[in-house]
Amino acid sequence: MDENTVIIGTAPDSWGVWFPDDPRQTPWQRFLDEAAAAGYSWIELGPYGYLPTDPSRLADELAQRGLRLSAGTVFTAFHRGGGQKGAAEDAVRHVAELTAAMGGQHLVVIPAMWRDDVSGEALENPELSAEQWTDLLSGHNRLGRILAEDYGLRQQFHSHADSHICFQPDIERFLAGTDPALVSLCLDTGHAEYGGADSEELISKYPERIGYLHLKQIDPGVLATVRQQNLTWAAANTAGVMTEPPHGLPDLSRVITAAENLGKPLFGIVEQDMYPVADFGVPLPIARRTRDYLRSCTSRTRISSPDS
C-alpha cells in the first residue's frame, strides 16, 4: 500500500441502514451485492446484527463478492458513568471479535446522542458537566486499551450530530483529553460540517490523530434551515441534509488531498445518510456516481484493493 494513499470504501449507511433489523432498510444481501456492483472492495460492518454475525458465514459472503471489512461500529455513553463501562465493554466485545475475525483493524466508536436519532426526543442535557467529561475521556482511554490489547484493533472516535461531541471545540477538547496511543479520530466530514467544524483545519492541526475518514457532504441550504429552525438530527436527515457528492460541503477533493499529504495510509469510507430508503433502487446509482467522483479527485486515491 502506498504510504500516502486513501483507500475508498463504502458502508451500509449509504444504503439507508441504521439498525440491525428494519423493513425500511435495504436487505443485507442486496447491500453486499450492490456494494460490489458499484466497484467497491472495502465495506464497514454497519450496525451489529445487520450483516451475519457468524464469522464463517460472513467471511464466505464477503469472499463471494470480493469484499473486505475495514471496520466495525459501536455506540458508547461513557459520560453517563455508573454501569456504562461494563455495558459498553459487553457490546464492544461482540463487534470487536467479529471485526477482528474478518481482518478489520479499526473500530469506529460513536458517542450516544442527547436527542433520539429517530424521534428527536431530548434524552438528556446537551451540555456535559466537568464530571461527565472526565467519565467520557477516561472511558475512551480504557476502551482503546481493551481494543488494542485484546483484539488488535484501533479505536477511531467519531464525532456526531446531536451528540455532546459535535462542534470543533468539543472535538479539540476530546483530543486534548485522550491518549493518542489509544484513541484516534475518525474524521467524518459530513458530521464535522454539520457542527461547523473545519475538516481541513482538523487534519492540519492534528495530523497524528487522524486515523480514519468518513466521506460525506452536507447540503448547505438544508443545513441553514436546520439551524434556523433548530431541527433535530432525525429531522435534518429526513430533510436531506446529507447530499450526494460533489453537490455539498466540504470539498472532498481538498479533504482527500490534505489526508494524502499526511503521508500515511487511511481508509476513506463513503457514508451518505439516507435512512429510511423509500425506494431500494435509489442507493446503487448514487454509490456508483460517488465512486467515480472520488476516483477523479486524485490519482493516488485507491478504490479497490489496497495492494492495487
Buried (B, 14 or more C-beta within 10 A) or exposed (E): EEEBBBBBBBBBBBBBBBBBEBEEBBEBEBBBBBBBEBBBBBBBBBBBBBBBBEEEEBBEBBEEBEBBBBBBBBBBBBBBBEEBBEBBBEBBBBBBBBBBBBEBBBBBBBBBBBBBBBEBEEEBEEEBEEEBBBBBBBBBBBBBBBBBEBBEBBBBBBBBBBBBBBBBEBBBBBBEBBEEEBBBBBBBBBBBBBBEBEBBEBBEEBBEBBBBBBBBBBBEEBBEBBEEEEBBBBBBBBBEBBBBBBEBBBBBBEBBBBBBEBEBBBBBBBBBBBBBBEEBEBBBEBBBBBBEBBBEBBEEBBBBEBEE
